[in-house]
Amino acid sequence: MSEHVLSEVSGGVLTLTLNRPEKKNALTRAMYQALADGIDRADADAGIHCVLIQANGDMFTAGNDLADFAAVNRGEQDANAAREGGNPLLNALERAKTPIVAAVNGRAVGVGTTMLLHCDLVYVTPDALLTTPFVNLALVPEAASSMLLPARIGHARAFAMFVLGEAVDAAKAVDWGLANAVVAAAELRAKARAAAEAVASRAPASVAATKALMRRPAETIKERYAEEGRLFAAQLKSPEAAEAFAAFAEKRQPDFAKTREPA
């Protein structure tokens, strides 16, 4: 388990805590693997009946560590290994049989929001802000969110989140069905923990079967992962992404006009 993902089991609940607050819990490859290992462990351990994901610090997660993305764009890392069929957390979420509860404190960016679509119960603090700024970085949605988010909140709302980068606050997240309840920051962990323990107390086989039935769409999540991963990997190597990463590092607005080929 990574030092940036803490793991603890008690009362039939596996708690995974993002622990990189100095970097706003931006997710590295090692953190993705640690989260995936935890979810897989829950499925394999008959004593674990629920997974609880939470975060230390004032932010749930800033999403993927952009240094990883920039390294792929520069050719220092392989794009396919980085995303296409290769993100261990996304693969673990797709095959997860154990229910997952999320306690979201503050902002949840990119995968911090899309992973919530795979969680079964979500609780957010009043200052929570969900964003999916993939197009802002010249990328595309992942975690099957291009299928799951429109199905959850409608095409128009999902398009605004993906393409315009519009943020969803805590109250709206509950109203749109992205979260179960808004909980005071001081009470968030206790509320999420109580919910996880309540899930863990139910008949395990019945809960697992119910989750499986609810996650059986016409197009499988695994198929959508593959298509998104192919496009994501391609965009990571694009001139658009290079400009987006450079603009982010230089704290300026990207100028995508200079990346377009002449008509």
Beta strands, then each sheet from edge to edge (+ up, - down):
strand 1: 5-10
strand 2: 13-18
strand 3: 50-55
strand 4: 100-104
strand 5: 107-109
strand 6: 121-124
strand 7: 129-131
strand 8: 168-169
strand 9: 181-182
sheet 1: 1+ 2- 3- 4- 6- 9-
sheet 2: 5+ 7+ 8-
end
